[in-house]
Amino acid sequence: MSNDSPIEQLRKRFNAKAAKNLCATYLLSIQGKNGGNWLTKITDGKCEFIPQETNHTHCEPDCKISVSQEDLEMIISGRLTAMTAAMSGLLDIEGELGLAMQLVPIFFE
């Protein structure tokens, strides 16, 4: 596994083509040593990660996703699917499940 933070890994994996018709904001909350909260804005094939002080933002995200750094790294490396993580409670999703599932082709395929 690389030494990059989970957000850096997601930034590198971003598939603009898969995101070209998506317009959504996510609050990504990662627990662990390189964890934190990022408001993630995906708009027409562009992705922006904006660090947040807490898991409360100025604008209400369409979807909130919470995951531990270890579980996220297992998803990124392909040892765990996002769907399995969500079903087993390792990935906590608040808001529109459909929007959360749209992140799979954007970051994990």
Secondary structure, DSSP 8 states (H G I E B T S, - for coil): --SS-HHHHHHHH--TTTTTT-EEEEEEEEESTT-EEEEEEEETTEEEEEEESSS--SS--SEEEEEEHHHHHHHHTTSS-HHHHHHTTSEEEEE-HHHHHTHHHHH--
